[in-house]
């Protein structure tokens, strides 16, 4: 598994770094067309505040530097509502709880905690499970919602009301789950809210969901930064 993922990342580094869209037209009709679309989108992003592109040095923890950049430049000491979709074992969720200390901040985590509901690339159904239980975090600002997003998010939004800036971390991996979250949250997103993607450069999943949402809802946005060849991306809603 590790070797397969490693080669996929190297493959993307080569294709995105060299700009495969210059040789292969972007298209929504095939995997290669979507791959070219990701490359074209990546190379359209200029003057990012935080970027390591292109890089052969893949390190998952690089995303922590991107998170800190968002805090330093966009959030400051303000209260936030942090919503994470795809908590798994809680690595990124815990990072945000530990690094945002304001008493008025709230942290909402959504996951089945039983792993992927379907296969995703080299990862099989059930991968990334946390044993059917949320991670243990001793902080009164934290709340978890167990189940598929289609069951838990609408129920959450029935009583959700807040003036805090939102940070939405999309780490569900799957196209369907990501698209559902983006479209469902659209009426609740305000200018200045932050979207974080954890597997953005996967052509037929998070990237595809994001582009379809942007096109369908006429979303204006600014890309703040990226790491790991746009695998992790931070975006501000305009």
C-alpha positions as CSV (number, residue, x, y, z in Angstrom):
1,X,0.0,0.0,0.0
2,X,2.7,2.5,1.0
3,X,4.7,1.9,-2.2
4,X,1.6,2.3,-4.3
5,X,0.7,5.6,-2.7
6,X,4.3,6.7,-3.0
7,X,4.4,6.0,-6.8
8,X,1.0,7.8,-7.3
9,X,2.5,10.9,-5.6
10,X,5.6,10.8,-7.7
11,X,3.4,10.4,-10.8
12,X,1.4,13.5,-9.9
13,X,4.6,15.5,-9.1
14,X,5.8,14.7,-12.6
15,X,2.5,15.4,-14.4
16,X,1.5,18.5,-12.4
17,X,5.0,19.9,-12.2
18,X,5.6,19.6,-16.0
19,X,2.2,20.9,-16.8
20,X,0.5,18.0,-18.5
21,X,-2.4,20.3,-19.6
22,X,0.0,21.8,-22.2
23,X,0.0,18.5,-24.0
24,X,-3.4,17.0,-23.1
25,X,-6.5,19.2,-23.4
26,X,-8.6,19.5,-20.2
27,X,-11.9,17.7,-20.4
28,X,-14.7,16.6,-18.1
29,X,-15.3,13.4,-20.2
30,X,-12.4,11.2,-19.1
31,X,-9.9,10.6,-16.2
32,X,-7.0,12.0,-18.3
33,X,-9.1,15.1,-19.1
34,X,-9.8,15.7,-15.5
35,X,-6.1,15.1,-14.7
36,X,-5.2,17.8,-17.3
37,X,-7.9,20.0,-15.7
38,X,-6.2,19.8,-12.3
39,X,-2.8,20.6,-13.9
40,X,-4.3,23.6,-15.7
41,X,-6.0,24.9,-12.5
42,X,-2.7,24.4,-10.5
43,X,-0.7,26.4,-13.0
44,X,-3.3,29.2,-13.0
45,X,-2.6,29.9,-9.4
46,X,-0.1,32.7,-9.0
47,X,1.5,34.6,-6.1
48,X,0.2,32.3,-3.4
49,X,1.0,33.4,0.1
50,X,2.2,29.9,1.1
51,X,3.4,27.3,-1.4
52,X,6.0,24.6,-1.9
53,X,5.0,23.7,-5.5
54,X,6.5,21.9,-7.2
55,X,8.2,19.6,-4.7
56,X,9.5,16.0,-4.7
57,X,9.7,16.2,-0.9
58,X,6.2,14.9,0.2
59,X,5.6,15.2,3.9
60,X,2.1,15.0,5.2
61,X,3.0,17.2,8.2
62,X,3.7,20.1,5.8
63,X,0.0,20.8,6.1
64,X,0.6,22.0,9.6
65,X,2.6,24.9,8.2
66,X,-0.3,25.8,5.9
67,X,-2.7,25.7,8.8
68,X,-0.5,28.0,10.8
69,X,-0.3,30.4,7.9
70,X,-4.1,30.5,7.7
71,X,-4.2,31.3,11.5
72,X,-1.6,34.0,11.2
73,X,-2.9,35.7,8.1
74,X,-6.7,35.1,8.2
75,X,-7.9,34.2,11.7
76,X,-5.7,35.9,14.3
77,X,-7.2,35.7,17.8
78,X,-10.8,35.6,16.7
79,X,-13.3,32.9,17.7
80,X,-13.9,30.4,15.0
81,X,-16.2,27.5,14.2
82,X,-14.1,24.6,13.0
83,X,-16.0,22.0,11.1
84,X,-14.2,18.9,9.9
85,X,-15.6,16.3,7.6
86,X,-13.6,13.1,7.8
87,X,-12.1,13.1,11.3
88,X,-10.8,9.5,11.3
89,X,-8.3,9.3,14.2
90,X,-8.4,13.0,14.7
91,X,-4.8,14.1,13.8
92,X,-5.7,17.4,12.1
93,X,-8.7,17.9,14.3
94,X,-6.5,17.7,17.4
95,X,-4.0,20.1,15.8
96,X,-6.7,22.8,15.4
97,X,-8.0,22.3,18.9
98,X,-4.5,22.7,20.4
99,X,-3.6,25.7,18.3
100,X,-6.8,27.8,18.6
101,X,-7.2,28.7,22.2
102,X,-10.0,31.2,22.2
103,X,-12.8,30.3,24.6
104,X,-15.6,31.1,22.1
105,X,-14.3,28.8,19.4
106,X,-16.2,25.6,18.7
107,X,-15.0,22.4,17.0
108,X,-17.4,20.1,15.2
109,X,-16.2,16.8,13.9
110,X,-18.2,14.7,11.4
111,X,-17.4,11.0,10.6
112,X,-18.7,7.5,10.7
113,X,-15.6,6.5,12.6
114,X,-15.8,3.1,10.9
115,X,-13.7,4.1,7.9
116,X,-14.4,4.7,4.2
117,X,-17.9,3.7,3.1
118,X,-16.5,2.6,-0.2
119,X,-13.2,2.0,-2.0
120,X,-11.1,5.1,-2.7
121,X,-8.1,4.6,-5.0
122,X,-5.7,2.1,-3.4
123,X,-7.6,2.4,-0.1
124,X,-10.4,-0.2,0.5
125,X,-13.7,0.2,2.2
126,X,-13.2,0.5,6.0
127,X,-9.8,2.0,5.7
128,X,-9.0,4.9,8.1
129,X,-11.4,3.6,10.8
130,X,-11.2,4.8,14.4
131,X,-12.8,1.6,15.7
132,X,-16.4,2.9,15.6
133,X,-15.7,5.7,18.2
134,X,-14.7,9.4,18.0
135,X,-11.1,10.2,19.2
136,X,-10.9,11.2,22.8
137,X,-10.3,14.9,23.2
138,X,-10.7,16.5,26.7
139,X,-12.0,19.9,25.6
140,X,-15.5,21.3,26.3
141,X,-15.4,23.2,22.9
142,X,-15.4,19.9,21.0
143,X,-18.4,17.9,19.7
144,X,-18.6,14.9,17.4
145,X,-21.4,13.8,15.1
146,X,-21.2,10.1,14.2
147,X,-22.7,8.8,11.0
148,X,-22.7,9.6,7.3
149,X,-22.8,13.3,6.5
150,X,-26.2,12.9,4.7
151,X,-27.7,12.0,8.1
152,X,-25.8,14.2,10.5
153,X,-25.1,17.5,8.7
154,X,-28.7,18.5,8.0
155,X,-29.6,17.7,11.6
156,X,-26.7,19.8,12.9
157,X,-27.7,22.8,10.7
158,X,-31.3,22.8,12.0
159,X,-30.0,24.4,15.2
160,X,-26.7,25.9,14.1
161,X,-26.3,29.6,14.5
162,X,-23.1,31.5,14.9
163,X,-21.4,34.8,14.0
164,X,-17.9,33.2,14.2
165,X,-15.8,32.8,11.1
166,X,-15.9,29.3,9.8
167,X,-13.0,27.0,8.9
168,X,-14.3,24.0,7.0
169,X,-11.8,21.1,6.7
170,X,-12.8,18.7,3.9
171,X,-11.1,15.4,4.5
172,X,-13.7,12.9,3.4
173,X,-11.7,12.0,0.3
174,X,-14.7,10.9,-1.7
175,X,-16.3,12.9,-4.5
176,X,-19.9,12.3,-3.3
177,X,-19.2,13.2,0.3
178,X,-17.3,16.3,-0.6
179,X,-19.9,17.5,-3.0
180,X,-22.7,16.9,-0.5
181,X,-20.9,18.9,2.2
182,X,-20.1,21.9,-0.1
183,X,-23.6,22.2,-1.6
184,X,-25.3,21.7,1.8
185,X,-23.1,24.3,3.5
186,X,-23.4,26.9,0.7
187,X,-26.1,29.0,2.3
188,X,-24.1,29.2,5.5
189,X,-20.8,30.3,4.1
190,X,-19.8,33.9,4.3
191,X,-17.1,36.1,2.8
192,X,-13.9,35.3,4.6
193,X,-14.7,31.8,5.6
194,X,-11.9,29.3,5.0
195,X,-12.1,26.0,3.1
196,X,-9.3,23.4,3.7
197,X,-8.9,20.4,1.4
198,X,-6.8,17.4,2.3
199,X,-6.7,15.5,-1.0
200,X,-7.5,18.3,-3.4
201,X,-5.3,17.2,-6.4
202,X,-7.2,13.9,-6.8
203,X,-8.9,14.5,-10.2
204,X,-12.2,12.6,-9.7
205,X,-12.8,13.3,-6.1
206,X,-12.2,16.5,-4.1
207,X,-11.1,18.6,-7.1
208,X,-14.1,17.5,-9.2
209,X,-16.5,18.2,-6.3
210,X,-15.0,21.6,-5.8
211,X,-15.2,22.6,-9.4
212,X,-18.7,21.4,-9.9
213,X,-19.8,23.3,-6.7
214,X,-18.0,26.5,-7.9
215,X,-19.6,26.3,-11.3
216,X,-23.1,25.5,-10.0
217,X,-23.2,28.1,-7.2
218,X,-21.1,30.8,-8.9
219,X,-18.7,30.8,-6.0
220,X,-15.9,33.4,-5.9
221,X,-12.8,32.4,-4.1
222,X,-9.1,33.1,-3.5
223,X,-6.5,30.3,-3.1
224,X,-4.4,31.2,-0.1
225,X,-1.8,28.4,-0.2
226,X,-0.9,24.8,-0.8
227,X,1.5,22.1,0.1
228,X,2.5,18.7,-1.4
229,X,1.8,19.7,-5.0
230,X,-1.7,21.0,-4.1
231,X,-2.7,17.9,-2.2
232,X,-3.6,20.2,0.7
233,X,-5.1,23.5,-0.3
234,X,-6.4,26.5,1.7
235,X,-9.1,28.7,0.0
236,X,-10.9,31.8,1.2
237,X,-14.5,32.4,0.2
238,X,-15.1,35.8,-1.4
